């Protein structure tokens, strides 16, 4: 394939990855920003979203759109409720102690993963996309006859993949509006800035924590529902999103929404492009190297605030 | 103190033991001719979880069915067969631990059943150390290449080298000579890469590009632009939980103008051919170890095998038509168990002290005609390389079903020996 079309294809593939990664990493970043909890089980909430999406989509039947829309609504909700339970039963009793929450969420990781294995089973199962059309993409070139448009071999995308990118952008914008314009967002930001003062102003911090933990898990689950018609639901699918989310959150700066989204685009795109042109292993090496460099030279991340 | 009538723990245990004996009496009568009627224990290293789970499920069902048939016919040397199944998580490290457990804790006579080549390669040294006969159902060339040891045998399924060697003439004569290969990046995929590219060169063809994909990959479109424009045939083989995504994205990439496509059915094992997005496969070709759809010239042996395992004419479970089997591979478990039976009977196997005798008895085997014990087709075992050879099938997708278009001979699959395990000491 020529370089131009090849690059376009790589960018499109990278954008799908970046869109899903941005949503997943945002959940992780939110939880850390507000609660100072490193949620090691975050990838399992992603997996939970995909698995619930499969259960919902297959039990409803009818046109795939119906099942998909139901999954889009139910999966984040259920994953969020599970997360609220985790907060109440595990995180709160250990008083959000940093070490204890890490160990606690590792436990949650295994509980969720093995529960999925016991109920859903070890198979990878697809969810049918609500729509899926192959879209051949044109390419422009200055040839012998001047400017010409043609359709290179293999240069195509899929309407559903474009939908994933669009949906992720809409969700990110909505999230940003909630955080900056609504009272709920104000309360969350207040809790993030200073827990004690927020408490003194009558903010029910403990309830805010539960909601934030649920929201973080819900975002991961939502990302999974979007991706599951392209990939498939599998009980081990939480590993990669967890690793990449940590990479993104560290590069972007823990707790910074802007940094997280930008870093997700950076990592998602570079993963798409490097793995297309060079090798997938190299793209993982570069992402990890980037994390090391950021930790050495800018420990607070690209957009994180220096601790006072 | 007044004497009390009471049942204590011991009397309960005694009663239970007697009851157990009574219940087991018909069993004892059936297997009475044996010197010992203790069951022969076969450790089954099963991919219940991990990337091989779909294979593990069907290997399990096939094994159960084969053991039932063997036991109904009187067991092995008059003793019943008992399967000790243990999950290896499709993980080489865990695989070696499972073998140790078989030998040291469960008291298994032999071990059997592994498919994924990295698990076989990781476990075989343990089998050698434990002196535990290890019958693999893996397809990999690692047995016949001489890489493993005298305790590892593959008598129930053919290896990749012989399979691809037999495919190359058909591909170059009927589909094209310029091939691009897409394969998983581990030992099994490397076997495909090395032996197919050599075999197609012998036919006057060439491999334009080799695209290796990590077996845990979940998104594939990014690899396909590496396919050169002048490719005449795509040769694909993929494994793992994302095979359906792989094939779908391959179809999406090409759209209406695809080259000829030849795949190993591994890319679609346990996947319904009627899944949405697979329509483009119409008119493409597949290697099949054993035809998934019952063919017009179906043998009575295949019919019996399907019924015993619970597979319908479309290769899916009789209880759930969406649960598609790994039909091209799982016959290997059935045939391997029958080879173990034949070997133990020829060796007069009594217990673990006869393990070496058992291996020598299997090594002495040669031709195995098609029968209920070998439903996939006739086989020829090479005792020196510990590898079996057999016919291969090529099917074409017609109206959403795989229709057999070519059957190779056993001779097509033979190659010179690369090792003589019989010269190694036990």
Interface residues (C-beta under 8 A of the other chain):
Chain A: X1 X5 X6 X9 X10 X13 X16 X17 X117 X121 X122 X123 X124 X126 X128 X132 X134 X136 X153 X154 X156 X158 X230 X231 X232 X234 X236 X237 X240 X272 X275 X276 X280 X281
Chain B: X48 X49 X50 X53 X54 X56 X57 X214 X217 X218 X219 X221 X222 X223 X224 X225 X226 X227 X229 X241 X242 X244 X245 X252 X253 X254 X255 X257 X270 X275 X276 X277
